[in-house]
Amino acid sequence: MIAMQYSFTLPADYDMSVIDRRIADKGPLLDGFPGLKFKAYLVARQGEHGPENLYAPFYVWNEDEGLVEFLCGPGFAGVTRSFGWPQVRTWICWRVEASKDIGGAAYATRELFTTPAHASLADIRGRESDDTTRDVESGAVASVAAFDPTLWTRVRFRLWREPPAQCGEAQLYRVGHVSLSQAR
C-alpha cells in the first residue's frame, strides 16, 4: 500500500466555505475509485487547527496503479487547475489499520518525522506498527504508519470521530468526507 498527500496553503482571508462546498460536491466522486483504500478530505482553518488555512487530502492506495490513474486523470487535473501544481508526497505503508467506523471520521492528525541515518528500520517499523494497532484499539477509526526511503521521512496519520485530547506537534484537520473502496 502507498500513502499519498498533497497540500495547498490558502491565504489567511480565504473563504474556507469554498473548500467545504468543493468537498461536498466532489468528495463522493472518489467513492469506490479503483485501487483506493480510502481518501480523507482534510481542511485546517487558521487559528482553529493551526497557523494556516490548508486543503490537504490524504490517500491510502491498495496499489500503485490506482495512484497513477488518479494523478493522470481528470480529478487531479481539476484540482491543479483550481489550486496550482502541488508537491505530491508518497510513503510506503508499513501498516494500515481501519475500523468499520472509518466513514464516521470527523478529525485527523498527521505527524511527520525524519528517520536518523543508520537507524534500525526494523525496530522503527515494529514500534510504528504496534502504535498503529494500539491507536485503533484506543479509539482512532484508522491509523497509518508509512515511510519514504528517498527522503528518510515517516508519517503517522490517524482518523478520529472526536478531536484527540492531545495533539502534540501533530497537524490537526477536520475531515469533510471519507471516500472508501468498494471492497475494503
Stockholm file with secondary structure:
# STOCKHOLM 1.0

chainA/1-184         MIAMQYSFTLPADYDMSVIDRRIADKGPLLDGFPGLKFKAYLVARQGEHGPENLYAPFYVWNEDEGLVEFLCGPGFAGVTRSFGWPQVRTWICWRVEASKDIGGAAYATRELFTTPAHASLADIRGRESDDTTRDVESGAVASVAAFDPTLWTRVRFRLWREPPAQCGEAQLYRVGHVSLSQAR
#=GR chainA/1-184 SS CEEEECCEEECTTCCTHHHHHHHHHHGGGGTTCTTEEEEEEEEECTTTSSSSEEECCEEEESSHHHHHHHHTSHHHHHHHHHHCCCCCEEEEEEEEEECTTGGGCCEEEEEEEECCTTCCHHHHHHHHHHHHHHHHHTTCSEEEEEEETTTTEEEEEEEESSCCSCCTTCEEEEEEEEEECSCC
#=GC SS_cons         CEEEECCEEECTTCCTHHHHHHHHHHGGGGTTCTTEEEEEEEEECTTTSSSSEEECCEEEESSHHHHHHHHTSHHHHHHHHHHCCCCCEEEEEEEEEECTTGGGCCEEEEEEEECCTTCCHHHHHHHHHHHHHHHHHTTCSEEEEEEETTTTEEEEEEEESSCCSCCTTCEEEEEEEEEECSCC
//
